[in-house]
């Protein structure tokens, strides 16, 4: 699921897409087919974000960070998503990303996290 969603959706966690009925329905169907992996929940969060469903994206990211083998990008995404609405909580997620992420994977994201943590 992850590679498919990566090809379908480019996510700006601070500027979500517009909510549509089709997007809501797609997210409902996707949510029904999820397994317990962090990657599946990250994929749901990405699709929810591009569909304008902030609460669903946030809940899916929290589920992803509670799962095992969580990609570091989940903490970065949660920090970005929460930055404007709850910067104090966002800072904790940026701090976790700084510990778990790798500079070589996304130097720009690492700098953003450092500036905000």
N, C-alpha and C positions, 0 to 999 in steps of 0.2 A: 504493500500500500504506500509506503513512504516514497519510493522512487517515482511512482505514478503521480502522487500529489506534488512532489518537487517539480515535476515537469509541467503540471497544470497550473500551479499557483506560485506567484512571486509575492511575498508578503512584506508589507511595510507595517510593522506592529504598532506604529504610532499613528498611522492614517489608514484606518480600516476601509474596506469596500462598502458598497451600498447594499442594504438588506433588500432582498427580493423574495417573492413567494417560492420561486424555483430554488433559490439558494437555501431557504429554510428547509424545503423538502429534501434537497440533496443531503444536507447535514443530518436530518432525521434518519435517512436511509444509511448513511455512513456510520452514524452512532450505533445503529442496531447491529452492525457487522464487525464492531471492534473487538480485538482481543485485549488482553491485559498489558500488552507491552507499552513501554514508554514511546516507542516510535509510532504506534497506532494512535496514541493520544495526541502526539505532536502533529500528526497528519490531520486529525480532526480539528485541532486548534488552528492550523494553517487554513484549512477550508472554511472554518467558521470566521476567521479574520477577513478573508477576502470576500466573504458573504455578508460582512457587516454585523456579525453576531458576537459582540464583545464578551458578553457573559459566558457564552458557550466556549469561546476561545480561552478565556481565563480559567474556567473550570477544567477544560481539557489539559491545559498546561499544568495546573496543580496536580491533576491525575498523573501526568507524565513524570513530574518530579518525585512523586511518591512511588513510582514503579522502579523496577531494577534496570540496570544498564541505561540510565537516562542520558541522552545526548546533552552535552553542555549547552547547546543552543537553546534548550528549554528554559534555562535560567535567564539567558540573555533576552529571549522573547518575552518572558514574564516581566522582566525589568522594563523593557521598552513599552510593553502594553500598559503597565501601571504608572509609568513615569509622570504623566501629567495629572492623573487622578489621585495617586497615592505614592508620592516620591519616597517617603520613609520606607515603605515596604519594598518599593522598587530597588532601593539601595541595597537591601539585603540580598536580593536576587542577583544584582550586578556583582556583589562581593563573592557570591558562590560561583558565578560564572568565571570570575578572575582566578579562582582556585582550581576549577575543573577544566576550563577552556585552554586552548593552545593558540598562542599568538600567530603561528604560521597558518592556521586554518582561516583566520579572519582578523588581520591586524587592525582594520578600521573598527570592528566591533569591540576588540580588546581595548582600544583607545577610548571609545565611547564609554565602555563600562568603567574604566579607570577614572574618567572625568566625573562620572556620576556616583560612584560608590562611596 
